Amino acid sequence: MGAGQSRSSNQLVVPQANQALEQLKYEVAQELGIQIPQDGYYGYMASRDTGAIGGHITRRLVQIAEQAISGGAVR
């Protein structure tokens, strides 16, 4: 699979969010010191690393949603 391709059957409610989620993935990976393959193939990455990226993305999205609900500013 090439970059930006996925086997997932999930569809985004807001299709434009895909680019923002991709950017978030790279930001989180950089913060964790994990190198994402440039060719888009994740088969050689450790499950622990991909799980850490996904977990941190989820935490960040929950934090953003909580701030939006409470009326706080989003960082």
C-alpha positions, 0 to 999 in steps of 0.5 A, a space after each residue: 500500500 502506498 502513502 495515504 492508502 488504507 484498508 480500513 472501511 471507516 469513512 470520515 464524517 468530514 472528509 477534509 479531516 483526513 489531512 489534519 489526522 495525517 498531520 497529527 499522526 506525524 506530529 505525535 510520531 515526532 514527539 515520541 521519537 518514532 520514524 514513520 516510513 516514507 513509503 507508507 508501508 507500516 509492516 516493518 514497524 513494531 506494533 508497540 510503536 504504531 499502538 503508541 502513536 494511535 493511543 496518543 492521537 486518541 488522547 489528543 483528540 479527546 482532549 481537544 473535544 473536552 476543551 471544545 465542550 467546556 468552551 476552552 481554547 484549543 491548543 
